Amino acid sequence: MSFLNSVKKGIILSGGTASRLFPITLGNSKQLLHVYDKPMIYYPLCTLMLAGIRDILLITTPKHKELFEDTLGNGEHIGIRISYEIQPKPEGLAQAFILGEKFISNDPVALILGDNLYHGKELFQKIDQPNANNNGAIVFGYPVKNPEKYGVPELGCNGQIKSIEEKPLKPKSKYAITGLYFYDNTVSEKAKQLKPSKRGELEITDLNNTYLKEDKLNVQFLDSDNYWLDTGTFDALLEASNFVRDIEKKTGNKISDLD
């Protein structure tokens, strides 16, 4: 069994205040805003389901937990299991693996950010998986115009990744590490060993660099048949809605439809 096929558990991280989207997020979770014709949370949820994951932990704020439960329930109606965990205070993406330690147990796990949208042909079928023993991590790179806003990989002359830098002033490549990650069952212990960054957060980039130092990080670069959208700003939210509308009207098929 390949590493990817062995991952049966997934975490959706949907915490934070989404201050960049004030005032529309003052009374609502960003991940419950609509992207065209459905709640944003449907998109990362369907991405995990396309990867064959049916056991999902949704991490959110105390304020928004009931809203997600009202929207998604326990997942039984769509053939999956959804449980919930509270993130009292947003202290970095890698905190998800500490909060979700009991859920993860001794299994590999995927993490997807609740405001990330993926779309494309055979996203998971095209992954090259050298980790035959199911150890390590898989992350995804995507070319962007503003890499300084993301974790950015530095690539060697042979295309191998040398390091990942979080929000660099001078990016060493045009790629961003996107908000979808697959990790082996050592991820919670590795997350607990991280030290907070200058921002006071447990950085996912530091976690990825931990795997990289062990030569266990596999970076997959999404090709032109696949799309990644981060919906954290007003412009990005509108762009995502327009993207979904255009695809659905062109193809006549719904994207990430749970009904």
N, C-alpha and C positions, 0 to 999 in steps of 0.2 A: 504493500500500500504506500502511495506517495505521501509526502508530508502534508500537502494541501488536503488530500482526501481523508487524512487522519483527523483533521480539525472538525469537531462536531459541536463545539461551543463557541459562542460569539458574544462580545460586549459592544453595546452602543453607548457611547458617552455623550450625554445630552444635558450637561450642566452649564454653569456659568451664567453671567448676567446679560450677555449680548448687548453691551452698552453701545456698540457701534450702530445698533439698530433702534436706539431710543428715538421716539417715544413708543414705537409699536410693540416693543417687547417689555414695556413697564408692567403690563398685566398678563403677559402670556410668554410661554417659552418660545425661543426662536425656532426650535425644531418642530413646533406645531403650527408655525406660519405656513401658508399655502405656497407651494411652488406649482404654478398654473392651476391644475384641477385636483390636487390632493395635498395632504399635509406633508411637510418636508420629511418627517420621520419615516414615511413610507419608503423613500428611496434607499437610505442605508439599510433598512430592514430587508428589503427585497434583494439587495446586493448580497447580504449574508445568506439569504435563502437560496440564491443562485449558486452559492458556493457549497450548497448541501448542508448548511447549518440549520438545525431545528431547535436548539436549546440556547436561548438568548437572555442575557442580563442587560437591562436598561438602567443606566446610572443617571440620576437627575437630581434636582434640588428639592429640598423639603417643600418648597412653595408649589412646585409643578408636578409632583408625583401623582396626585389624584387626576390631574388633567391627562397624563399619559395613560393611566389606568382606564379612564373613561374612553379614550380614543382607541386603545389597542387591546384592553382586557388582558387575559392570560394567554392569548394566542391560540387557544383551542379551536376557535372557529376557522382558522386558516391552517390548522394542522401542525402548529409549532407550540413551544412552551416559552412564555415570557415571564420572567421574574424581575423584581425591581430592587434597587439599592439606592440609598441616599448619599449624595456627596454634600456634606455640610458646608464645605468651603472649597472653591476651586483652587487646587494647589498643584496643577500640572496634569498633563495627559497621562503620564506614567502612574499617577495616583490610582487610576482605574484598576490596576492589577493588584494593588493593596486592598482597595475596597472590595474587589471581586475575588479575593484569594480563596474563600470557601467555595464559591461557585466554580472556580477553575479547578480546584482540587489537584489531582495529578495528571490533568489532561492538557494537551495543547489548546490554544485559544486564538481567536481572531478579535481584533478591535477595529471598529469603524467609528468615525466621528459623525455625530448626528446631523451635521450641516454639510456633509459631503455627498455629492451625487456622481455616480458612475454610470456610463452607458456605452455599450459597444458589443461587437461580435465576439463571442467566445472569449470573454475576458479571462476566465480562469482556465480554459482549455489550453491556452497558449503559453501558460507559465512553464518555464524551464525549472525543474525541481531537482537539484543535485543532492538534496538532503535525504538520501535513501533511508537513513536511520531515524528520521523524524526529529532530528535535533536542529536547533537554530531558529532563524527568523526569515520571513519574506516581507519586503516592503516594496512600494511602487513609486517610480519616478515619472514625472510628467513635465514637458517643456512649458515654461511660463514666461511672461514678459517682465514680471516683477519678483524674481527669485529671492530678493532680499527680505521678503515677508514670510519666508518659509524656512524649513530645514533644507539645506542645499548640499548635495553630494559633490565631493571633489573626485574627479576621475583621472586615472592614470592613462598612459598612452595606449594601453591595450583595452581600455574601457572598464577596467576593474575599479571598484570604488576604493578610495584611499581614506576618506574621512567624511563626516557629515557635520556641518556647522549650522547652528541655529540663528536665523535672521542675521546673516552677515552683512556688514557694510559694503564689502566688496565680494560678491558671490564668485565662486570658483567654477561655476557651471551655470547653464541656463535651466537646470532642472530643479523642481521642487519634489520633496518627499511628500506624498499625498497622505490623506487620512485613513488609510486602510493598511492593516498590519496583521501578520500571522506569526505567532510565537510558540515555542515549545513550552513544556511544563515547568521550566526554570524561571519563567518570566516574573512571577511574584517575588521570588527571592532576590532576583536581580533588581527589581524596582525598589525593594526595601533597603538596598545598599546604596541607592543614589543619594546624593546630597542636593539640597535645593540650589537652584541657580541664583544669579543676581536678581532675578525677578521674583525670587521666593517660591519657585515652582520646581516640581520634579519633571524634568524635561524628557519628552519622548526621544529627542535626539541623543541625549546622554545614554538612554537605554539602548538605542540602536548602535551607538558607538561601543557599548559594552559587548554586544554580540559581534561587532566588527573586529574588535581586538582578539576575540576568540576564533576568528575566521569562520564565523557561523552566520554571517549576514548575507542574504541573497537579495539583490536589488533587481527588480523587473521594470523595464522601461516600457510604458504603454505606447503602443504604436498608433498610427493615424486612424485605425478603425475603432479606437476607443477614446472616450471623452471623460474628463474629470472636471467638475465644477465645485468650487468652494463658495458657499452662499452666505458668507459672513458680513457682507456690506449691502447697502441698498442697490448699488449698481449690479453686484453679483447676483442678488436675489432676482432682480428683473431679468438679467441675462439668462438665468436658469429657467425662469418661467417661459421666456420666449423660446428657449431651446426645446423644452418639453412640448410646448404648443406646436412648434414647427415640425418636430419629429412625428408627433401623433397625427397631425393633419396630413402630413406627407404619406405616412405609411398606413394610416387607419387603425393602428394598434396602440393600445395604452401602454405607457411606461410605468413600471412599478405599481401596478393596480392590484390591490388585495381583494377586491370584490369578485 
